[in-house]
């Protein structure tokens, strides 16, 4: 996860009015219901999810009795505190204003449950935000944080800035579809509590919130250009919301039910804004006012079956609107096209002043004459993990022709004729989605993935903050960092998606070019096996514990007699020592290309060869006549070159070829002048087999490390056995 760091805002010294302070404590006290701790990369908060007590019902279970959120108690109809000092005192320990209060920067947040359906959208959202950040004004969007309501991290946690909170229903974790159960049929019910936990944690984690304006959006948004704040937070600029015509508390069919949530003493139902929690851009203090009400009303709705059924899928939006009305909080409600927030094609088919596209209703293109479907942007089809694994781009619409129609709510299901302007916006939507998927993700430390989404990953170096990115589909061949990227760019296997696999199989293709160097021994070069960032990560790990390299002595060998055989420095590394997971990633890839399970491999031996250092020619296998009986045999070796070498340092096979064994009797084990030599190139891997197919030792596999003439050679070796090594299987 990306560390959330920042500066603490200055304390405000003015005393708050006592009644405001007391009332703020009552209203915002829900933010302190749970113990909190600062979230680190390897741990997440253990916040609870207790119901927020209602003013008229300390137990917090109002049900459908009609008493309302505030009921008839003394607090009914009163306005909550609005001063930042009072709210800070209620939620922030010392009473200091712990969030930024000046300026026009924006911190964007959204919630997610970690399902494939949501994660695929997240990839496009995050990528489109990164693209918008590079546009003029994009630097004002200082952060985008995913608030993950899930009991454990998910596949995207290493790659997308994430703050994990506790879900209301842990049994819903990672569901690919919303199951028709009481707990999981309405996952959006977790949103108010997730946002409450995030803000509560920020009160105890300086810098978690990085801007005075906080913008809540959803995973199915795409940034076409940067979104700006309403103005300096210290000015009189109003918060921004969005108008939804289907959120209408004063609708005749809802009025009776709405009064259970918004008693008559609080005012007319027409005072309830027709909006929802996203998109909303508000100051931190404004969020702190409304969040406890929003969560409390949302829970009241969930407890009332009649209201729940009447409001349906948008009931959590109603909860937010009612909370705004209870708190007398009045954001400016903007509209599509004229406002600066979102449009929702195909209801809106002009971008206007909007900065984002909300694709909750996917546009379709049909022939007007017979209704034949030509193309569709339909997010509800993205419920399989393969969409996340492959970061599958959407097919683009066919070239424009007259005679099409675009079904939408504005004209009914029959659809309106599709104009060229309509078509251009649809193309923009699809292009923005695909560009978001292609955008590299950046993390603050290398971490191997748990799924093939790693093809999209990027690793950010510590020095200078310059990202070393793994990109999909770069423009030139030299910019590809993996064979998967090159393959994705061509679309060659687009019509051959991976098939169903077993428990130990993969949901993705392992793509690795191989050059057959020789059959005597069986040796293969695998170019660009490992990207530069992961190479450097291994070097950094090994550099801290290098020692002179050792040898396995044959019968008769002594330390003195072998002193000049191997002059490198080295160390052993195991995957369990690497919390970033890079070693696990490398082991898994080696297992895939060699088709030998991970448990057959010895720990990595990482080696550094400096000027004139070398390794005399030798065998990696153990002949019984030299080493005695062996429990298992080294059948293969994978050597990964971690750095380029200016000159020298090649891996030599002195006995390569049909006539190679004839040279064995007169071999100079220090020589590098016969057979074949493999030049070290950063990220390349060399695979050679130490045994024949029948298991006997292949004498052609004699190999050595030539002296380094200029530069430094870094390499890592994985020896593979014919049996499980060290009980790892």
C-alpha positions as CSV (number, residue, x, y, z in Angstrom):
1,X,0.0,0.0,0.0
2,X,1.1,3.5,-0.6
3,X,2.2,5.2,2.6
4,X,0.0,8.1,3.6
5,X,2.2,10.8,4.9
6,X,1.8,14.6,5.3
7,X,2.0,17.5,7.6
8,X,-0.2,18.3,10.5
9,X,-2.3,21.4,10.3
10,X,-1.7,24.2,12.8
11,X,-3.9,24.2,15.9
12,X,-6.7,26.7,16.0
13,X,-6.6,28.6,19.3
14,X,-10.1,30.2,19.5
15,X,-12.3,28.5,22.0
16,X,-15.5,26.9,20.6
17,X,-18.9,27.8,21.9
18,X,-19.7,25.2,24.6
19,X,-23.1,24.1,23.2
20,X,-21.6,23.6,19.8
21,X,-18.8,21.6,21.2
22,X,-21.2,19.4,23.2
23,X,-23.4,18.8,20.2
24,X,-20.5,18.1,17.9
25,X,-19.3,15.5,20.4
26,X,-22.7,13.8,20.4
27,X,-23.0,13.8,16.6
28,X,-19.5,12.9,15.7
29,X,-18.9,10.6,18.6
30,X,-19.5,7.6,16.3
31,X,-16.2,8.3,14.8
32,X,-14.6,7.2,18.1
33,X,-16.5,3.9,18.5
34,X,-13.5,1.8,17.6
35,X,-9.9,1.6,18.5
36,X,-7.6,2.8,15.8
37,X,-4.0,2.5,14.9
38,X,-2.0,4.0,12.1
39,X,-2.1,1.8,9.1
40,X,1.2,0.5,7.9
41,X,2.1,-1.3,4.6
42,X,1.8,-4.7,6.2
43,X,-1.1,-4.1,8.7
44,X,-4.5,-2.5,8.6
45,X,-6.8,-1.0,11.2
46,X,-9.0,-3.2,13.3
47,X,-11.9,-0.8,13.5
48,X,-15.2,-2.2,14.5
49,X,-18.5,-1.6,12.8
50,X,-20.9,-0.7,15.6
51,X,-24.2,0.9,14.8
52,X,-24.3,4.6,15.5
53,X,-26.7,5.3,18.4
54,X,-29.7,7.4,17.5
55,X,-30.6,10.4,19.6
56,X,-34.0,8.9,20.5
57,X,-32.7,5.3,20.7
58,X,-29.5,4.7,22.5
59,X,-29.5,1.1,21.3
60,X,-29.4,2.3,17.7
61,X,-32.2,0.1,16.5
62,X,-35.1,2.3,15.5
63,X,-36.6,-0.3,13.2
64,X,-39.8,0.9,11.5
65,X,-41.5,2.4,14.5
66,X,-41.6,5.8,12.9
67,X,-39.7,7.6,15.7
68,X,-37.1,8.8,13.2
69,X,-33.4,9.4,13.5
70,X,-33.8,12.2,16.0
71,X,-37.2,11.4,17.3
72,X,-38.9,13.9,19.6
73,X,-36.0,14.4,21.9
74,X,-34.4,17.7,22.8
75,X,-32.0,17.5,19.9
76,X,-34.7,17.2,17.3
77,X,-34.5,20.1,14.8
78,X,-31.3,21.6,16.2
79,X,-28.4,22.3,13.9
80,X,-25.1,20.5,14.6
81,X,-21.8,22.3,15.2
82,X,-20.3,23.9,12.1
83,X,-17.0,25.3,13.5
84,X,-13.9,23.4,12.7
85,X,-12.6,23.8,16.2
86,X,-15.7,22.1,17.7
87,X,-15.7,19.3,15.3
88,X,-12.0,18.8,15.8
89,X,-12.5,18.6,19.6
90,X,-15.1,15.9,19.0
91,X,-13.1,13.6,16.9
92,X,-9.4,14.6,17.1
93,X,-8.0,14.0,20.6
94,X,-6.5,17.3,21.6
95,X,-9.1,19.4,19.8
96,X,-6.6,20.6,17.2
97,X,-7.7,20.9,13.6
98,X,-5.7,18.0,12.3
99,X,-6.7,18.4,8.6
100,X,-5.5,20.9,6.0
101,X,-7.8,24.0,6.2
102,X,-6.4,26.3,3.5
103,X,-5.8,26.0,-0.2
104,X,-7.6,24.5,-3.2
105,X,-6.1,21.1,-3.4
106,X,-8.3,17.9,-3.5
107,X,-7.9,14.5,-2.0
108,X,-10.0,11.9,-3.9
109,X,-11.4,8.8,-2.2
110,X,-13.6,5.9,-3.2
111,X,-14.8,2.7,-1.6
112,X,-14.4,-0.9,-3.0
113,X,-15.0,-4.4,-1.8
114,X,-12.2,-6.2,-3.7
115,X,-14.4,-8.2,-6.1
116,X,-13.3,-8.7,-9.7
117,X,-16.2,-6.6,-10.9
118,X,-15.1,-3.6,-8.8
119,X,-11.3,-4.2,-9.3
120,X,-11.5,-4.1,-13.0
121,X,-13.2,-0.8,-12.8
122,X,-10.6,0.4,-10.3
123,X,-7.8,-0.3,-12.8
124,X,-9.4,2.0,-15.3
125,X,-10.3,4.7,-12.7
126,X,-6.8,4.8,-11.2
127,X,-5.2,4.9,-14.6
128,X,-7.4,7.7,-15.9
129,X,-6.7,9.7,-12.7
130,X,-2.9,9.3,-13.3
131,X,-3.3,10.5,-16.8
132,X,-5.4,13.5,-15.7
133,X,-2.7,14.3,-13.1
134,X,-0.3,15.0,-16.0
135,X,-2.7,17.5,-17.6
136,X,-2.7,21.3,-16.7
137,X,-4.3,21.7,-13.3
138,X,-3.8,18.0,-12.5
139,X,-1.3,18.7,-9.7
140,X,-4.2,20.0,-7.6
141,X,-5.5,16.4,-7.3
142,X,-2.9,15.5,-4.7
143,X,-4.1,12.0,-3.8
144,X,-6.5,9.2,-4.8
145,X,-7.1,6.6,-2.0
146,X,-9.1,3.4,-2.3
147,X,-11.0,2.7,1.0
148,X,-11.2,-1.1,0.9
149,X,-13.9,-2.5,3.1
150,X,-12.6,-6.1,3.3
151,X,-11.2,-8.2,6.1
152,X,-7.9,-8.8,4.2
153,X,-5.9,-7.2,1.4
154,X,-6.7,-8.1,-2.2
155,X,-4.9,-8.4,-5.5
156,X,-4.8,-4.6,-6.1
157,X,-3.5,-3.6,-2.7
158,X,0.2,-3.6,-3.7
159,X,-0.5,-1.5,-6.8
160,X,-3.3,1.0,-6.0
161,X,-3.1,3.4,-3.0
162,X,-5.3,1.6,-0.5
163,X,-6.5,2.1,3.1
164,X,-8.3,-1.0,4.4
165,X,-11.1,-0.9,6.9
166,X,-13.3,-3.6,8.5
167,X,-16.4,-4.6,6.5
168,X,-19.8,-5.0,8.0
169,X,-20.0,-8.5,6.6
170,X,-16.6,-10.3,6.3
171,X,-18.3,-13.3,4.7
172,X,-18.9,-11.1,1.6
173,X,-15.1,-10.7,0.9
174,X,-14.1,-11.0,-2.7
175,X,-17.5,-12.2,-4.0
176,X,-17.5,-12.1,-7.7
177,X,-21.2,-11.6,-7.8
178,X,-23.7,-10.2,-5.4
179,X,-25.2,-13.3,-3.9
180,X,-28.9,-13.2,-3.0
181,X,-28.2,-13.3,0.7
182,X,-29.1,-11.0,3.5
183,X,-25.5,-10.0,4.0
184,X,-24.2,-9.7,0.5
185,X,-27.1,-8.6,-1.6
186,X,-26.3,-4.9,-1.1
187,X,-22.6,-4.4,-0.7
188,X,-22.9,-0.6,-1.0
189,X,-24.4,-0.6,2.5
190,X,-20.7,-0.8,3.6
191,X,-19.8,2.6,2.2
192,X,-20.9,4.9,5.0
193,X,-19.1,2.8,7.6
194,X,-16.0,2.5,5.5
195,X,-15.8,6.3,5.0
196,X,-16.5,6.8,8.7
197,X,-13.5,4.5,9.6
198,X,-11.2,6.3,7.1
199,X,-12.0,9.8,8.6
200,X,-11.8,8.4,12.1
201,X,-8.4,7.0,11.4
202,X,-7.3,10.3,9.9
203,X,-8.0,12.0,13.2
204,X,-5.2,9.9,14.7
205,X,-2.9,9.6,11.6
206,X,-1.6,13.1,10.6
207,X,-1.2,13.3,6.8
208,X,-3.7,10.5,6.0
209,X,-5.9,13.2,4.5
210,X,-3.7,15.4,2.3
211,X,-6.0,18.3,1.2
212,X,-8.7,20.6,2.6
213,X,-11.2,19.3,0.0
214,X,-12.2,15.7,-0.1
215,X,-13.9,14.4,-3.2
216,X,-15.9,11.1,-2.9
217,X,-16.3,9.3,-6.2
218,X,-17.0,5.7,-7.4
219,X,-15.1,3.1,-9.2
220,X,-17.1,3.5,-12.4
221,X,-15.8,7.0,-13.0
222,X,-13.3,7.9,-15.7
223,X,-11.3,11.1,-15.7
224,X,-11.3,13.0,-19.0
225,X,-9.5,16.0,-17.4
226,X,-8.7,17.1,-13.9
227,X,-11.4,18.0,-11.4
228,X,-10.9,21.3,-9.6
229,X,-12.0,22.4,-6.1
230,X,-14.7,25.1,-5.8
231,X,-12.0,27.5,-4.6
232,X,-9.8,28.1,-1.6
233,X,-11.1,26.2,1.4
234,X,-10.8,29.3,3.6
235,X,-13.1,31.2,1.2
236,X,-16.9,31.1,1.1
237,X,-16.9,28.5,-1.7
238,X,-19.7,26.0,-1.4
239,X,-19.2,22.3,-1.4
240,X,-20.3,20.6,-4.7
241,X,-22.8,17.8,-5.2
242,X,-24.6,16.3,-8.2
243,X,-28.3,16.2,-9.1
244,X,-30.0,12.8,-9.4
245,X,-33.6,13.1,-10.6
246,X,-34.4,9.6,-9.2
247,X,-33.5,10.7,-5.6
248,X,-36.7,12.4,-4.5
249,X,-37.8,12.2,-0.9
250,X,-40.9,14.3,-1.5
251,X,-42.2,11.9,-4.2
252,X,-45.9,11.0,-3.3
253,X,-45.1,7.3,-3.1
254,X,-42.2,7.9,-0.6
255,X,-43.6,10.6,1.6
256,X,-45.0,8.4,4.4
257,X,-41.9,6.3,4.5
258,X,-39.6,9.3,4.3
259,X,-41.2,10.8,7.5
260,X,-39.9,7.8,9.5
261,X,-36.4,9.0,8.6
262,X,-37.0,12.8,8.5
263,X,-39.7,13.8,11.1
264,X,-42.0,16.7,10.3
265,X,-40.3,18.8,13.0
266,X,-37.1,18.9,10.9
267,X,-38.9,20.7,8.0
268,X,-40.5,19.9,4.7
269,X,-39.3,17.0,2.6
270,X,-38.6,19.4,-0.2
271,X,-35.6,20.4,1.9
272,X,-34.0,17.0,1.3
273,X,-31.5,17.6,-1.5
274,X,-31.8,15.4,-4.6
275,X,-28.2,14.1,-4.5
276,X,-26.1,11.2,-3.2
277,X,-22.7,10.6,-1.6
278,X,-20.9,10.5,-4.9
279,X,-19.8,12.7,-6.5
280,X,-19.5,15.1,-3.5
281,X,-16.6,17.5,-3.0
282,X,-16.6,19.0,0.5
283,X,-14.3,20.3,3.2
284,X,-13.1,17.8,5.8
285,X,-15.2,19.5,8.5
286,X,-18.3,19.2,6.3
287,X,-17.7,15.5,5.9
288,X,-17.3,15.1,9.6
289,X,-20.7,16.7,10.2
290,X,-22.6,14.5,7.8
291,X,-20.8,11.1,8.0
292,X,-22.3,10.0,11.3
293,X,-25.8,10.9,10.2
294,X,-25.3,9.2,6.9
295,X,-24.2,6.0,8.5
296,X,-27.0,6.1,11.1
297,X,-29.8,6.7,8.6
298,X,-28.3,4.0,6.3
299,X,-28.5,1.5,9.1
300,X,-32.0,2.5,10.0
301,X,-33.0,1.9,6.4
302,X,-31.4,-1.5,6.3
303,X,-33.3,-2.4,9.5
304,X,-36.7,-1.4,8.0
305,X,-37.8,-3.9,5.3
306,X,-40.6,-1.7,4.0
307,X,-38.3,1.2,3.4
308,X,-35.5,-1.0,2.1
309,X,-37.8,-2.5,-0.6
310,X,-39.3,0.8,-1.5
311,X,-36.0,2.6,-2.1
312,X,-34.2,-0.4,-3.6
313,X,-30.7,0.0,-5.0
314,X,-30.5,3.8,-4.3
315,X,-31.5,3.6,-0.6
316,X,-27.9,4.5,0.5
317,X,-28.1,7.6,-1.7
318,X,-31.3,8.5,0.1
319,X,-29.6,8.0,3.4
320,X,-26.9,10.6,2.4
321,X,-29.5,13.1,1.2
322,X,-31.5,12.8,4.4
323,X,-28.3,13.2,6.4
324,X,-27.6,16.5,4.6
325,X,-31.1,17.7,5.4
326,X,-30.8,16.7,9.1
327,X,-27.5,18.5,9.4
328,X,-28.8,21.5,7.4
329,X,-25.8,21.1,5.1
330,X,-26.5,22.6,1.7
331,X,-23.9,21.8,-0.9
332,X,-24.3,23.3,-4.4
333,X,-26.1,20.7,-6.5
334,X,-24.6,20.8,-10.0
335,X,-26.0,19.1,-13.1
336,X,-24.5,17.1,-15.9
337,X,-22.8,19.0,-18.7
338,X,-23.2,22.4,-17.1
339,X,-21.5,21.4,-13.9
340,X,-17.8,20.5,-13.3
341,X,-18.3,16.9,-12.1
342,X,-19.8,14.0,-14.1
343,X,-21.9,13.1,-17.1
344,X,-23.7,9.8,-17.4
345,X,-23.9,8.5,-21.0
346,X,-26.1,7.7,-22.8
347,X,-28.5,9.9,-20.8
348,X,-25.9,12.7,-21.4
349,X,-24.2,12.7,-24.7
350,X,-22.2,15.9,-24.4
351,X,-19.2,16.4,-22.1
352,X,-19.8,20.1,-21.6
353,X,-18.0,21.3,-18.5
354,X,-17.8,17.9,-16.9
355,X,-14.4,16.4,-16.0
356,X,-15.5,12.7,-15.6
357,X,-17.7,10.1,-17.2
358,X,-19.8,7.9,-15.0
359,X,-20.6,4.8,-17.0
360,X,-23.2,3.2,-14.7
361,X,-25.5,3.1,-17.8
362,X,-23.3,1.8,-20.6
363,X,-24.1,3.2,-24.1
364,X,-25.1,0.8,-26.9
365,X,-25.1,1.2,-30.6
366,X,-27.9,-0.5,-32.6
367,X,-29.3,-0.5,-36.1
368,X,-32.4,1.7,-35.9
369,X,-34.1,-0.5,-38.6
370,X,-34.1,-3.8,-36.8
371,X,-32.5,-3.2,-33.3
372,X,-29.5,-5.4,-34.1
373,X,-26.8,-4.7,-31.4
374,X,-23.5,-3.5,-32.9
375,X,-21.5,-2.6,-29.8
376,X,-22.1,-2.1,-26.1
377,X,-20.2,-0.6,-23.1
378,X,-21.7,-2.9,-20.3
379,X,-19.9,-3.0,-17.0
380,X,-22.2,-5.8,-15.6
381,X,-20.4,-8.3,-17.9
382,X,-17.1,-7.8,-16.0
383,X,-17.6,-10.2,-13.1
384,X,-14.9,-12.7,-13.8
385,X,-11.4,-12.6,-12.4
386,X,-9.9,-12.8,-15.9
387,X,-10.8,-9.2,-16.6
388,X,-8.5,-8.1,-13.7
389,X,-5.8,-10.6,-14.5
390,X,-5.5,-9.7,-18.2
391,X,-6.5,-6.0,-17.9
392,X,-8.5,-6.7,-21.0
393,X,-9.1,-3.6,-23.1
394,X,-12.6,-3.0,-24.4
395,X,-13.3,-3.4,-28.1
396,X,-13.7,-0.1,-29.8
397,X,-17.0,0.9,-31.5
398,X,-17.1,0.2,-35.2
399,X,-16.6,3.2,-37.6
400,X,-19.6,5.6,-37.6
401,X,-22.5,5.1,-40.0
402,X,-25.8,6.8,-40.3
403,X,-28.8,4.7,-39.4
404,X,-27.8,3.8,-35.8
405,X,-29.7,4.5,-32.6
406,X,-28.5,4.9,-29.0
407,X,-31.0,3.5,-26.4
408,X,-31.2,5.7,-23.3
409,X,-33.5,6.7,-20.5
410,X,-34.1,10.2,-22.0
411,X,-36.1,8.9,-25.0
412,X,-37.1,5.4,-23.8
413,X,-35.8,2.0,-24.8
414,X,-36.4,2.5,-28.5
415,X,-33.4,4.9,-28.5
416,X,-32.6,8.1,-30.3
417,X,-30.8,8.4,-33.6
418,X,-27.0,8.4,-33.0
419,X,-25.4,11.5,-34.3
420,X,-21.7,11.9,-35.1
421,X,-21.3,13.9,-31.9
422,X,-23.0,11.2,-29.9
423,X,-20.7,8.7,-31.4
424,X,-17.6,10.8,-30.7
425,X,-18.5,10.9,-27.0
426,X,-19.0,7.1,-26.9
427,X,-15.6,6.7,-28.5
428,X,-14.0,9.1,-26.0
429,X,-15.5,7.0,-23.2
430,X,-14.1,3.7,-24.5
431,X,-10.7,5.3,-25.3
432,X,-10.5,6.8,-21.8
433,X,-11.3,3.4,-20.2
434,X,-8.7,1.6,-22.3
435,X,-6.1,4.3,-21.7
436,X,-6.7,3.9,-18.0
437,X,-6.1,0.2,-18.1
438,X,-2.9,0.7,-20.1
439,X,-1.5,3.3,-17.6
440,X,1.2,1.9,-15.3
441,X,0.5,1.6,-11.6
442,X,3.2,2.7,-9.2
443,X,3.9,1.4,-5.7
444,X,6.4,2.6,-3.2
445,X,8.2,-0.8,-2.9
446,X,8.4,-3.8,-5.2
447,X,5.9,-6.5,-4.4
448,X,5.1,-9.6,-6.4
449,X,1.5,-10.1,-7.3
450,X,-0.9,-12.8,-6.4
451,X,-2.3,-12.8,-9.9
452,X,-1.2,-11.9,-13.5
453,X,-2.3,-8.3,-12.9
454,X,1.5,-8.0,-12.3
455,X,1.9,-7.4,-16.0
456,X,0.5,-4.0,-15.3
457,X,2.5,-3.3,-12.2
458,X,5.3,-0.8,-11.7
459,X,8.0,-0.4,-9.1
460,X,9.0,3.0,-7.8
461,X,12.6,3.4,-6.8
462,X,13.6,5.2,-3.7
463,X,16.2,7.5,-5.3
464,X,14.8,10.6,-6.8
465,X,11.3,9.4,-6.9
466,X,11.6,8.4,-10.5
467,X,9.3,5.5,-11.3
468,X,10.7,2.4,-13.1
469,X,7.4,1.5,-14.8
470,X,6.2,-1.7,-16.4
471,X,3.9,-0.4,-19.1
472,X,1.4,-2.2,-21.3
473,X,1.8,-1.5,-25.0
474,X,4.6,1.1,-25.1
475,X,5.2,2.7,-28.5
476,X,8.6,1.2,-29.3
477,X,10.0,-2.3,-28.9
478,X,12.8,-1.1,-26.6
479,X,10.2,0.1,-24.0
480,X,8.6,-3.3,-23.4
481,X,9.5,-4.7,-20.0
482,X,8.1,-8.2,-20.4
483,X,7.0,-10.6,-23.1
484,X,3.4,-10.3,-21.8
485,X,3.4,-6.6,-22.6
486,X,4.6,-7.2,-26.1
487,X,2.0,-9.9,-26.6
488,X,-0.8,-7.7,-25.2
489,X,0.2,-5.0,-27.6
490,X,-0.3,-7.2,-30.7
491,X,-3.5,-8.8,-29.5
492,X,-2.3,-12.1,-31.0
493,X,-4.0,-14.2,-28.4
494,X,-7.1,-12.0,-28.0
495,X,-9.2,-14.8,-29.4
496,X,-7.6,-17.5,-27.2
497,X,-8.4,-16.5,-23.6
498,X,-6.9,-18.8,-20.9
499,X,-9.0,-21.9,-20.2
500,X,-10.4,-23.3,-17.0
501,X,-7.5,-24.5,-14.8
502,X,-7.0,-26.8,-11.8
503,X,-6.3,-25.7,-8.2
504,X,-2.6,-25.4,-8.8
505,X,-2.9,-23.9,-12.3
506,X,-2.8,-20.3,-13.5
507,X,-5.5,-18.1,-15.0
508,X,-3.0,-16.5,-17.3
509,X,-0.4,-17.3,-19.9
510,X,3.3,-17.3,-19.0
511,X,5.0,-15.8,-22.0
512,X,8.8,-16.1,-22.2
513,X,10.9,-16.1,-25.4
514,X,13.6,-18.8,-25.5
515,X,16.6,-19.3,-27.7
516,X,17.9,-22.9,-27.9
517,X,21.6,-22.4,-27.4
518,X,22.5,-26.1,-27.5
519,X,21.2,-29.6,-27.0
520,X,24.6,-30.7,-25.6
521,X,24.0,-29.6,-22.9
522,X,20.4,-28.6,-23.1
523,X,20.7,-24.8,-22.7
524,X,18.2,-22.0,-23.3
525,X,18.6,-18.3,-23.2
526,X,15.5,-16.4,-21.9
527,X,15.8,-12.7,-22.7
528,X,14.1,-10.1,-20.5
529,X,13.1,-12.8,-18.0
530,X,13.1,-10.2,-15.2
531,X,12.5,-6.5,-15.2
532,X,15.0,-3.9,-14.1
533,X,13.2,-2.9,-10.9
534,X,13.1,-6.5,-9.6
535,X,16.7,-7.1,-10.5
536,X,17.7,-4.1,-8.4
537,X,15.5,-5.2,-5.5
538,X,17.4,-8.5,-5.4
539,X,20.7,-6.7,-5.5
540,X,19.6,-4.4,-2.7
541,X,18.6,-7.4,-0.5
542,X,21.8,-9.3,-1.1
543,X,24.2,-6.4,-0.7
544,X,23.6,-6.2,3.0
545,X,24.9,-9.7,3.7
546,X,27.6,-10.7,1.2
547,X,30.3,-13.1,2.2
548,X,33.0,-15.0,0.3
549,X,31.4,-17.7,-1.8
550,X,31.8,-21.3,-0.7
551,X,32.1,-24.6,-2.4
552,X,30.9,-28.2,-2.0
553,X,34.1,-30.1,-1.7
554,X,34.7,-33.2,-3.7
555,X,36.7,-36.1,-2.1
556,X,40.2,-34.9,-1.6
557,X,39.4,-31.2,-1.8
558,X,40.6,-28.8,0.9
559,X,40.1,-25.1,1.5
560,X,43.6,-24.4,0.4
561,X,43.4,-26.4,-2.8
562,X,40.2,-24.7,-3.9
563,X,41.0,-21.2,-2.7
564,X,41.2,-19.7,-6.3
565,X,38.3,-21.8,-7.8
566,X,35.5,-19.4,-6.9
567,X,36.4,-15.8,-6.0
568,X,33.0,-14.1,-5.9
569,X,31.0,-12.9,-2.9
570,X,27.5,-14.2,-2.3
571,X,24.6,-15.0,-0.1
572,X,21.6,-17.2,0.0
573,X,18.0,-15.7,0.0
574,X,14.7,-17.4,0.4
575,X,11.3,-16.2,-0.5
576,X,10.2,-16.1,3.1
577,X,12.8,-13.4,3.8
578,X,11.3,-11.0,1.2
579,X,8.0,-9.3,2.5
580,X,7.8,-7.5,-0.8
581,X,7.3,-10.8,-2.6
582,X,9.8,-10.3,-5.4
583,X,11.6,-13.5,-4.7
584,X,8.3,-15.4,-4.6
585,X,7.4,-13.9,-8.0
586,X,10.8,-15.0,-9.5
587,X,10.4,-18.5,-8.1
588,X,6.9,-18.9,-9.4
589,X,8.0,-17.8,-12.9
590,X,11.0,-20.2,-12.8
591,X,8.6,-23.0,-11.9
592,X,6.3,-22.1,-14.8
593,X,9.1,-22.0,-17.5
594,X,10.9,-25.1,-16.2
595,X,7.7,-27.0,-15.4
596,X,9.2,-28.1,-12.1
597,X,7.3,-27.2,-8.9
598,X,8.7,-24.5,-6.7
599,X,9.4,-26.9,-3.9
600,X,12.1,-28.6,-5.9
601,X,14.3,-25.5,-5.8
602,X,17.1,-24.6,-3.4
603,X,17.3,-21.1,-2.0
604,X,18.6,-18.4,-4.3
605,X,22.4,-18.0,-4.4
606,X,23.0,-14.3,-5.2
607,X,26.6,-13.6,-6.4
608,X,28.7,-10.5,-7.0
609,X,31.8,-10.7,-9.2
610,X,34.2,-7.7,-9.2
611,X,37.2,-7.0,-11.3
612,X,39.1,-10.3,-12.2
613,X,36.8,-12.4,-10.1
614,X,35.7,-15.7,-11.6
615,X,34.4,-19.2,-11.1
616,X,36.4,-22.1,-12.6
617,X,34.4,-24.5,-14.8
618,X,32.5,-27.1,-12.7
619,X,29.4,-29.2,-12.5
620,X,26.3,-28.2,-10.5
621,X,25.3,-31.9,-10.3
622,X,26.8,-34.3,-7.7
623,X,28.5,-37.4,-9.1
624,X,28.3,-40.2,-6.5
625,X,32.0,-41.1,-7.1
626,X,33.0,-37.6,-6.1
627,X,30.5,-36.6,-3.5
628,X,29.1,-39.9,-2.2
629,X,25.5,-41.0,-2.1
630,X,23.0,-38.1,-2.6
631,X,19.4,-37.9,-1.4
632,X,18.5,-36.0,-4.6
633,X,20.2,-34.5,-7.6
634,X,20.5,-31.1,-9.1
635,X,18.8,-31.6,-12.5
636,X,18.7,-28.0,-13.8
637,X,20.1,-24.6,-13.1
638,X,18.6,-21.2,-13.8
639,X,21.0,-18.3,-13.8
640,X,19.5,-14.8,-13.8
641,X,21.8,-11.9,-14.7
642,X,20.9,-8.9,-12.5
643,X,23.1,-6.3,-14.1
644,X,24.9,-5.6,-17.3
645,X,28.7,-6.2,-17.3
646,X,30.9,-3.8,-19.3
647,X,33.3,-6.6,-20.3
648,X,33.9,-10.2,-19.4
649,X,31.8,-12.2,-16.9
650,X,30.4,-14.6,-19.5
651,X,29.1,-18.0,-18.6
652,X,31.1,-20.5,-20.6
653,X,30.4,-24.1,-21.6
654,X,33.8,-25.6,-22.6
655,X,32.5,-29.0,-23.5
656,X,29.5,-27.9,-25.6
657,X,28.8,-29.9,-28.8
658,X,29.1,-33.4,-30.2
659,X,32.9,-33.4,-29.8
660,X,32.9,-31.6,-26.5
661,X,33.6,-34.6,-24.3
662,X,36.7,-35.4,-26.3
663,X,38.2,-32.2,-24.8
664,X,37.5,-33.3,-21.2
665,X,40.8,-35.1,-20.7
666,X,42.9,-32.0,-21.5
667,X,40.5,-29.3,-20.2
668,X,41.8,-26.1,-18.6
669,X,39.2,-25.4,-16.0
670,X,40.1,-21.7,-15.9
671,X,39.9,-21.2,-19.6
672,X,37.0,-19.4,-21.5
673,X,38.3,-20.0,-25.0
674,X,36.3,-23.1,-26.3
675,X,32.6,-24.1,-26.5
676,X,30.0,-21.3,-26.2
677,X,29.8,-18.2,-24.0
678,X,26.7,-16.4,-22.8
679,X,27.1,-12.6,-22.2
680,X,25.4,-11.2,-19.1
681,X,22.6,-8.8,-19.9
682,X,20.4,-7.4,-17.1
683,X,17.2,-9.4,-16.7
684,X,18.2,-12.3,-19.0
685,X,18.1,-15.8,-17.7
686,X,20.0,-18.9,-18.7
687,X,18.4,-22.3,-18.2
688,X,20.6,-25.4,-18.6
689,X,20.0,-29.0,-17.6
690,X,22.6,-30.8,-15.6
691,X,21.2,-34.3,-16.4
692,X,20.0,-36.1,-19.4
693,X,16.3,-36.9,-19.7
694,X,17.0,-40.3,-18.2
695,X,18.4,-38.7,-15.1
696,X,22.1,-39.4,-15.6
697,X,24.6,-36.6,-15.4
698,X,25.2,-34.7,-18.7
699,X,29.0,-34.2,-18.8
700,X,28.4,-31.4,-21.4
701,X,26.9,-29.3,-18.6
702,X,30.4,-28.3,-17.3
703,X,30.3,-24.5,-17.1
704,X,32.1,-21.6,-15.5
705,X,32.1,-17.9,-14.9
706,X,34.7,-16.0,-16.9
707,X,36.7,-13.3,-15.2
708,X,35.2,-9.8,-15.1
709,X,37.3,-7.5,-17.2
710,X,35.4,-4.2,-16.5
711,X,32.4,-3.4,-14.3
712,X,30.6,-5.6,-11.8
713,X,28.7,-8.8,-12.4
714,X,25.6,-9.6,-10.4
715,X,23.7,-12.9,-10.9
716,X,21.4,-15.1,-9.0
717,X,21.3,-18.9,-9.2
718,X,18.4,-21.3,-8.7
719,X,19.4,-24.9,-8.5
720,X,16.5,-27.3,-9.2
721,X,16.4,-30.9,-7.8
722,X,14.6,-34.0,-8.9
723,X,13.0,-34.3,-5.5
724,X,11.5,-31.8,-3.1
725,X,14.2,-29.9,-1.3
726,X,14.1,-29.2,2.5
727,X,10.6,-30.5,2.9
728,X,9.2,-27.6,0.9
729,X,6.6,-29.6,-1.0
